[in-house]
């Protein structure tokens, strides 16, 4: 699943990722989940010792609901 800042230009489901969905991390811009967009990111690009944070229970539910929304 991808996180992006320009969800308004897509027709697919893009729920907003809010502060209550995150713990220990924040984004400068309004961010959206894009469950239909899959990207591979090299672990070294984010595992630099400075990156930390996780989804809260609400965040995990939002991800699950987003993925379920893709099932026809």
N, C-alpha and C positions, 0 to 999 in steps of 0.2 A: 504494500500500500504506500502511496506517495502522499506527501504533505506539500501543499502549494499555497501561493498567495493570490493567484489570479483565477479563482474558481468561477467568477461570474461569466467567463467566456465559454464555459462548457455547458452542454445540455444534460450531462449525467449528474447523478447525485453527488453533492460536495458539501457535507455538513461542516459547520464551523468548529474548529478545535479551540476551545476556550480554556481559560485558566483552571477551571474546576476539573478539566480532563487531564491535567498535567501536574506532576510533582517534581520540583527541583530543576525545572527547565522552563524557559519562556522564549517566545519569538518576538522580534521587533514589529512585525506586521501581522495583521489579521491572517490567520492560517486556516486552511481547509483540508479535510481528508479527501483524497481522491482514490477511492477503493478500486476503481477500474484501471488505475495507472500503476504498473509494477516497474520498479527500477532496481537495479543492483548497484549498491554503493560499496566501494572498497572499505573494509573495516578500518584500515589505517587512516582513512579520511575523517573518521569520527572518534576513533579510539586513541585520542592523543593525551589522555590523562586529565583533560580539562572538561570533557564532555560528560555530563551526568544527568540523570532525570529518568522518569518513568511515567507511564500512564497511571492515572488513578483508577479506581473501580469504575467511576463514571466514564472515564476515557476508554477503558476496555469494553464497556457496554456499547459506547458509540462506535467503536471499531467493529464489533460484532454485528450491530444493526446495519452498518454501512455495507459490510460484506453480504449479509443476508439480502439486502436490497438488490443485489446483483442477480439473484436467483430468479428466473422467470416463473 
